[in-house]
């Protein structure tokens, strides 16, 4: 809007703004009473570092020709946030979509509010601020027109990229009003007039495509790995193959003889816990990436493997299983589990295992940095630009205002790109080259060998059933190394936010309930991964529910609905969940009616109960995560030699208000594909501290021949239209794996208690 603009736009959360000490302090605070907690605690966007902004000057720019530029301050990695943020603003602005374009904000949370794109909260936290920004800009345009015409503002109305005065038939375009409007005071957020939802033109519709779709389709889109600057050098790094290791000695003589290689630079390995610091190693800097890779292969390095040299997936699994069979730290207790178990008519127990997983985004980590006149500028495919900015500043000895982080498109993220170690590597190497721009590229092998892995987990469940097959006692022990281990000396127990991902907040009304968390030391970097600890918790719980149904001689879907119980709203804090995804438990209770609704929708979609040929079966699972509700029903077929196929998947989501249904469908489809990859083939294993998978030949994802022929997405609207908005990017994933496992049992009678399935069905 004239000067109402971001003129030079260039191209997580709870922990992102904290140092390790602050993290330890935060998770170590005593639990207050609920009344005290509610009084002292902020929730949602208010609780995030740097909160939220709704000033239209930050997010809306209108040129004299009427072109509207909307600035998106969240990172785009395929989830469509650039489109959805723009839809919210443009709708309230009454902008013509044909004249809207989107620019990406640099990392600057003091200016834009929180930019940590993780936790499925971009729209959950910013939908209303962005609506207010658009509505405020609309009001300013209306005031500018009224002033120009000399009429009361109440007589004019913004409509489809212009302001009209119905009484006189006059109208004036936004471009002609922008400069005047920009100079007007911004109306207070609580004073702006928001649209009635029935008047939305874009919000809630499926007629808006991705704003980046054309550029992505035609190869014009710029990802982090595409960045090119004049005089840029290229680097790859030989990192310690074992977490906590370091270089003992190295010889770079042969590497330096490689044509194109310019310099070899040693990067010190960090102390553990290492947070987001680079792993260290030996960098080879060259005139092109190929030369750098060839030079790296000629390095002669002796490694000191450090304290994790003996880490082996096989022996560690046994360690986790032993821990799961003994009492652990009590994290939720109600009733008398031991007494009820002793009186149970039938006992059922099972253990479930999930290996480490790697995010493996299609675009591996990549970043460029240069240092000129005491200022560092970086270009990176990052989910956390402010965290990146702060860590770069600290590592380079600069003030944060001397660091600019330009956010490119991300070719996938899944939590890996919330950790800016790869950007710090670029900054370190630019400094070593006297400020010249240096691009650091991670190969797929680098990505799989040095990730922040999803935690490995053993989940043990025990239940006692009464004569009718209903559970009267329930025990769940979860054993997994924690994300907290990268921030503080290994805490060995899952943090409250991990426990609150399906363990402590299990919503079943079972009178005698016990949840425990035995110790599990970390031997690799553990990090965020799409849906995080919901994955093992949902797999175990939803598989166990199906096992209980079988023990009781009941239909799995009917048994699940009975276990969920009648519709009610449960306070998560009363279940022992002190986190609740950072949201106010009064505004975001666990609504079992909505959980039932998605189960019924998925079951209806897949035709639950229909006759299937021999070797085929249906499975179902449901889970509450990121304050949304998702159920998955799968059809599987097991053929000759145990070959498993998944012909059809129905997935139902209730995320509350739906801003961009097309993207919700896309996210659910993607969750199904990712979940099937985890269920069928994907795993990272370790031997002698080293990851054993090198590329997609070993870390296998779902390919076309193993993808479902049909994925049906059911968008369930809650009965109460006033419920708060939930997340979308992550909640689709957790129910996929147990739904597959349950379908396999229905087809074959064989229980799947560990993933991936691989050859478990071979005969």
N, C-alpha and C positions, 0 to 999 in steps of 0.2 A: 504494500500500500504506500506508494511514494516512499517516504522514509520509514514506513511501517514495514520493515523488511530486514532480512539477513542478507546484506549486500554481497559478502564474499564467502559464500558457503563452499567449503571444500569437503572435497571428499576428505559384582555382579551385584546378589545384592546384599544380603545381610552381612556377608563377610568382606565384600569388596572394599569397603571404605575403612576396614579395620586392619591394624597390624596384628601379629600373632598374639601379643600380650592382651590386646583388647578383646580378641576372640576368646581367649581362655577366661578372661574376666566375665565376659558376657554369658558364656555357657555355664560358668561356675556359680552364678548368683543363686542364693537360696530362693526357693519357690515361695512366692507370696500367696496370701489368701486370694481368692478370686476377686473379692471386692477391692483389695489393695492393688491387685494386678490391673484391673480395669481402670482404676483411678490413675495409675502411674504410667500405663503403657500406651504407646501410639500403635496404630495398626495400618495395614495397607501401605499406600504410597507415602503416608505421613511418617512411617517408620523406616523408610529407605533412606540411605545416605543422599542428602540434598533434595529429598522430597519431590515435589511436583511444581510445575509452572503452568500458568494458563494465560500469560500475556500474549495477545495477538502479534505484538511487535516481534516476538521471537519466532513465530511459526507461520506467519502469513505475509506475503509480499505481492503487491499488485502493480504491474507495470502500466505505463500510459496507454499501451495498446490493449489493456484488459487482461493480459496473461497473468494467471495466478500461480505463484510458486509457493508450495507448502513444504515446510522444512520438517523432516522426520528425524527425531533424535534417538530413535531406537535402531538396532542393527537388523538389516534384512538378510535372511539366510534361507529364503524359500517359504517362510511362514506367511508372507504377504503383509508384514507390518507396515511397509511403506504405503501400500494401497489402503489398508484399513484405517490408518491414522489420517490419511488424506480424505477418505470417505467421511469420517466423522467431522472434520473441519469443513470440508466443502459443502456437506449437507446443511450444516448450520449457517454457513456463509451464503447459501443460495447461489453457489457458483455453478456455472455450466461446466460439466466434466470435460468437455472438449477443449476447454481453455485452461485446464489444470495440469501442472507438472509438479514433480517432487524433487527436492534437493535433500542431500544428506548432511546432517549437522556433524561437526567435528566433536571430539570428546571435550566437553566443558559442562560439567554438571552444575556448577554454580550458576551458569547461565540458563541451561535447559531443564534442570531437574534431573532426577536419576536416569541413567542411560544403560543400566545393567540389564541386558537382554537375555534373561533366563528366568526360570521359575514360572513360566506361562503367565506372566503378569503385565505385559505391555498394554493390552487393552483393558485388562482388569483395573489397572492403576491409572491409565491415561485417557480412557474413553471420555469420561466426564470433563477433565481439564481441556481436552482438545475440542470437545463440543462447546465449552464456554469460550475458548479462544475464537472459534468460528463465529459464535453468536455475538461476541463483543465486536469483532470486526464488522459484522453485518450491521450492528447498531450504529457504529461510527460512520459507516457509509450512508445509512439512512439519515443520520443527523447532518452529515455534510450536504446531502441533497436538499433536505428541508431548509437548511440555512441558505443555500443558493437560490431556492425558489421563494424564500420568505414565507414559508408555511409551517404550521406546527409539525413536529416530528411524528406525531400520532397519525397524521394524514398520509404518510408515505409508507411504502412497503418494498423491501428488497425481494426481487423475484427473477430468478433465472439470469443472473449476471448483470442485472440493472436494477435501479430504484425507480419505482413508478409512483405517480400521483394520480390516483384514479379520478379525482374530482375534475382535474383539468386535462387528463389524458397525456400528460407529459411523462417522459422517461429519460433517464440518463445512465450511461454505462459505467461500470465500475472503474474503468481506466480513467475516465474524466473526473472521477471523484476521489481517487486514491490519495493524491497529495494533500487535499484539504482534510480528508478523513484521518490521515496519519497524524495530523497536528492536534487532533481533538483528544481530550482526556479519555483514557480507557475506562469504561464502566466497571464497577466492582463485579467480581465473579458472581456474587449472590444476587446481583441486581439485574443481570442479563436475562433476556427472555429466550428461553430454549424452546425449540419446536415441540409441538405435540407429535408423538411418534407416528400418528396416522398421516402426518404430512411429510415424513421422510421420503426423499427421492433416491437416496443411495443406501443409507444404513438399512441393513436387514434384507437387501435385495441380492440377487445373484446375477445382475446385469453388468457388473463392473469387473473387468479383467485386471490382471496384474499390470501395474504401471510400468514394470520393467520387462514385460513379456516380449515385446518386439525386439528390444536390444538383446535379451537373452537368446531368443530364437535365431537372430541373425549374427550372433557372435560379437556384438558391439559392447555388451555389458562388461564392465571393468571389475574384476575380482582382485583380491590382494595379490595373487600370483601373477596378474597381468601388468602390474605397475612397472613403468619404465621411465627413467629419468636420464637426462643428459649426463654422460660420464659415469654411468652406474656400473658398479662392480657386482659380482655374483659370488655367493658363498654357500658352502655346505659344511657341516660340522661332524666330526667323529666324536660322538658322545660316549661316556662310560656305559658299557653294556649292562652293568648292574647298578641299580639305584643305590646311591651312597658311595659309589666307587669314584676313582679319580685316576689321572694319568700318573704313572710311576716314572716312566721315561719315554721319550719319543725321538725319532729321527725323521726329519722332513726333507732330507737331501734329495731323494728321488722324486718326491712330490713337487719340489721346486723346479725340477727339470722338465716337468710336464708343460707342453706348449700352452700358453694362455694363463698359467698360474702366476699370480703376482706376489702373493705373500702367504705365509702360514702364521697363524696367531693362536696362542694358547689362551684358553678361558678357564679361570679357576673354578673348581667345583664348590658348591655351597655347603654350608653346614646343614645337617638335618635337625629339625624340620626346615625344608627349603622353600615353603610357600610357592611363589610363582617365579623364583629365581631359575635361571638357566642351569642345566645339569653340568655345564662345563665341558671340557674336551679340547680338541684341536680343530680349528677352523682353517679351511683352505679357501682363499679368495682369488678369484680369477676373472678373466674377461668375459666368460660365459659360464653358464651352469654346467655344461658338459665337461668343460676343462676342469672345473672345480671338483666334479664327481670323480673324474679320472685321477686327479691329484690326490684326492682323499684315499683312493684305493691303494696308492703307493706309500702312504704313511706307514711307518713302523712304530707301533705303540705297544708298550707294556703297561697293562692296567693293574692297578691295585683295586680289587673288586670290593673291598670294604666289608661291612657287617652283614650284608645280605647275600653274600656269595653262595650260601648254601640253600637259598630259597628254591623249593621244588613244589610244584602244584600237587603232586601225588602225596607227599608227606604232609604238606600243609592241610590238605583236605582231611586226612586222618586226624590231625590236631584239632581241626574245627569240629569234627564229628565227636571226638572225645569230650570236648568242651560242651557240646550240645546235650550230652547225656548226663551232665552233672548240673546241679543248681547254679544259677548265675545271678547277676545283679537284678534285683526286683525292680521292674519299671511300671508294673500295673498289677493291682491285686484287689479283688472284691470277692466276698463270700469265703467259703471254706473249700478250696480246691481239693485238698487231701481227703477231707471227710466225704465229700461228694463222690470223689473217684473211688473210694473204698466201697461205697454202696452201689456203684453203677452196675447195671445189668450186663453191660458189655463194654470192653475197653478197645479203643482203636489208637494206633500210633503210627507215625510215618516220619521219615526224614527226606528233605529235599535239598538239592545242590544246584547252584548256578556258578559257573566259572567267572573269571575276569572277562570283561568285554572291553573293546576299544571303540571309541566314537567313530573313527575311520571316516570323517567327512570326505566327500568326493574331492574337494580341494584341500590338500594337506595344509598345515600351517605355513604361512608365508608373510613376510613383512619387508619393507624397505625403510631405511632411516638415513638421514643426512644431518650433519651439524654445521651450521654456518653462523659465524659471528656470535657464538655463544648460545645459539638457539637450535634445538633439535626438532626436526619435523619427521613424522613417521606416517607411512601408509600401511594399513593393515586390515586384514579380514578378522576383526575382533568383535566379540560380543560385549566386551567391557572396556570401552574407550577411556573412561575416567580412571579406572584402576590401572590401565596401561599407561596413561599419562603420568600418574603419580609414581608408579614403579620405575618408569624410564627416568623421571626427574631424579629420584633417589639414587638410582644406579649410576647416573652420569654426573651427579653432583650439581644439578641445576634446580632452580626454582620451578615449580609447576607451570607458572605463566610463561616460562621459556620453552615449553614443550607443546607441540601441536600434534594431535593424533587424528589423521584423516581416515575415516571409516569407509572402506570399500564394500561392495557386495561380498557376501560370504557364500562360498560354495559348500554349504552345510556347516553346522557348528556342533549341535547336540551336547553342548557343555564344554567341549574341548577348547573352544576359542574364547572361553571366559578366563582362561589362564594365559597371561601375556608373556610367557618365557621366551617364545620365539621372536617377539618384538624387541625384547631386551637384548637378545642376541644381535639383532640388526644394529641397535644403538651402540653396543659394545664394539662391534666391528667397524662401524663408521668412525668412531672415535679413534680406533687403531689405525685407520687410513686417513687421519687428519681431516675428518669431516666429510670425505667423499661419500656419495650415496652408495649404500651396500644393500643388496637384496639377499636375504636368507631364505633359502628354499628347503623345505623338508621333503624328502622322498617318501613314498609309501612305506618303505622299510623303516625309515626314521620314525614315522608316525606310529607304526605298530610296536616298535621296540621301545619307544620313550614316551608313551602316552601318560595321561592322568587316568588310570583305568577305573572302570566301574568295579565296585567291590565284589570279591568272591564271597559266597555265602553258604552256610548250612542252616537250614530252618528245621527245627524239630517240633512236631505237634503231637499232643496226646489229648484224647477226649474220652469221657465216660458217657455212655448213653443209657437212658432209662428203658423200661419195657416197651415203650412206643417208638424207640429209636431216636428220641430227642436228646441233644447234648445237655447234660446237667453239670458237666465240669469240662474246662478247656484250659490247656497249657500250651503256650507258644514260646519256644526259646529261639532267639535269632542270634547267630554268631557270624560277625563280619567285621573286617577292618574298616575303620571310619575315615571319612573325609577330614575329620579333625586332625588326623595325623600329619597333614601337610602344614598345619598351622602351629602346632604345639608338640612338645615331646609326647610320643605316642600315647593317647589316652586309653587305648585298648577297648573302649566301649563306644557304641554308636551314640552320636550326639542327639539331643532332643528333637532336632528337625528330622533326623533319619528315623528315629523311633516313631515319630508322628506320621510317617508315610506308610500307614496301614497296619502297624503293630499295636501301639498303645491306643489307637483310635478305632480298632476293630468294632464295628457297630452292631454286633449281635447281642441281643438281650439274654445273655447266659449268666445265671446267678453266681456261679463259681468260676471266676476267670482269673488266670494268672499269666503274666508275661514276664520273661526274664531275658537278660542280655549278658551272656558269658563273655569273657575276655577274648580278644582276637588281635594280636599285634600286626602291624602293617609292615610289609617288606618291599612294597612298590609305592609309587605315587598314586593315591586314590583321589578321584575327582568327580565332579558332576558329570552325569551321563543322563541322557533323556529319561526322565521319570525317576531316576536315582533309586532309592531304596524301596520304592513302591514295587519295583520289578520282582525282587525275591520274596517280599512279603505277600504280594498278590498271588504269585505262582504257588506258594506254599498253602496259603489260606484257601484259595479257591479250588485247588486240587484236593485238599483235605476235606472240604465240604462235599465234593463229589464222592470221596471215599466213604464218608459217613453216610451219604445217601445210599450207596451200595450196601453198606453194612446193615442199614435199616430196611433194605428192600424197597427203596423209594425212587421215584423219578428225580434225577438230579436238579432239574429246573424247579420242580415243585418244592423240593427239599430246600433249595437255596432261598426261595421266596419265603418259606416258612421260617427259616433261620433268620432272615432279615426282619421278619415280624411285621406287625401292622404299622402303617405310616405314623411316624412321630419325628419330632425334631429334637436331636440330642445335643447337649452342650459338650463339645469335644474336651473341654478342660475337666469335666467330670469323669471322662474316660481315662484321664491321665495324659492327654495331649496338651502340652503347654505352648505349643507352637501354632498349630492350625494354619500353616502356610502364611504366617504373619498377619492373618486377618482376624477381625473382631469376631469372637464366637457368637455374639448376639446377632450380628449381621450374617454370619456364615455358620449356622449350626449344621450338623450332619442330618440330612433329611432322608430318612429311610423310605419315605414315599417316593422320592425321586429316584432312589436306587432301585426300588421295585419297578418303577416305570421304564427304566432302560432295559432291565432284564426282560420284561414283558415285550418290549418293542423288538429287541434282538431275536427273542424266541419266535415271535410272530413272523418276523421277516424271513427267517430261515425255514419256517414251516416245521417247528418243533413237533416231534411225535410222528412224523411221516415215515412210511416204510422205506427202507434203504436196502440196496443189494448187500449180499454177504461181503464182508471186508470193508464196509463203509460205516461211519458213525457220526453222530452229532455230539458236540460238547459246548458247554456254556460257562461263562465266568463273568463276574462284575467287580468293579472296584471304584472307590471314591478316592480321588487324588486331585490336588491343585484346585480344590473346592468345586470340582465338577464330578459328574457321575457317568460312568461308561460301562457298557456290557458288550461282550463279544460272543457270538455263536458261530461255530465253525463246523464245516462238513469235511471229513477226511476220508480218503480211500487208501487202503493198504493192499498193494498188489503183490505180484510174484516176487519172491526174494525179499519181501518186507519193504518194497519201494513205497514210500509215503507221498501222497499228493493231497493238496488242499483245494478242492474244486471251488468252494464257495465260503465266503466270510460275510457275516452281517454284523455291523458294529453300530451301536446306538449311543448317542451322547446327549446329555442334558447339561449344558453349560450356562443355563440362564439366558439372558438376552443375547441375541445373535447379531453381530455387527456385519460380518462378511461371510454368509453361509457357504459361498463357493470355496473359501479358504478353509472353513471348518471341515468340509467334505474332503478337501485335499489333505489336510492334516490327519484325518482319520484313515484315509487310504494309505498314507505314508507310514502311519503307526502300524497298520496291519502288515505291510511289507517288511518293516524293520523288525517287528515282533516275530514274524515267521523266520527271518534270518537267524534270530537268537534261538528260536525253538529248534530249528533243523540243523544248522551247521556251525554257527559262530562260537568261537571260544579263543581266549588267549591263555596259553599255558606257559609255565616257567620251569626251567631246569638249570641248576647252578646259577640262579639269579637272573638268567637271561630269558627274554621272551622267545618262544620257539616258532612263532608264526612270522613270516617275512612279508607276505603280500596277499592279494586276494585268492591266490591258489591255496593258501593255508588258512587264512581268516576268511571263510566263505560267507558271502551274502546271498540273499535270494536272487536268482536270475529268472529270466523270462520263462524257462521251462518248469520252474517250481513255483511260480507265482499263481495265485488263484485266478481262475477264469472269470470269476465275478466277485466284486467287493461291493456290497450294498451298505450305504451309510444312511442311518436314520437319525434325523435331527429332532429330538424330543423337546417340545416346549413345555416348561413347567406349568402346573395348574395355577400357580400363583404368579401373575405377570410382574410382580414387584420384587422377586428374588434378585439378589445381587449377582453380578456377572462372575462367571468362573473362568478357569483357564482352558486352553485348547491345545497348545503345542505338545504337551506331555501326557495328558490323561488317557489318550487312546492306547498307549503302549502296554501298561501292566496287565490287562485281562487277556491279551492275545495268547501268551504262552500257556496259561492254565486251560484256556478254552481248547487249544490244540491237544494238550495232554489228556483232557477229559474225553475228547472225541476219539483219540487213539484207543483209549480203554473201551469205549463203546463199540469200536470197530473190531478190536482184537482180544479184549480181556486182559491186556498187558498194561500195567501201570508205568507211567513215565514219571520218575521222581528225580531225574537229573536232566539237565539240558547241557549241550544240544543233544538231540535224539540220535543223529548220525546213524550208526548201524545197530541200534538197540532192537530194531524190529527184524533184523536179518534172520533168516531161517535156513 
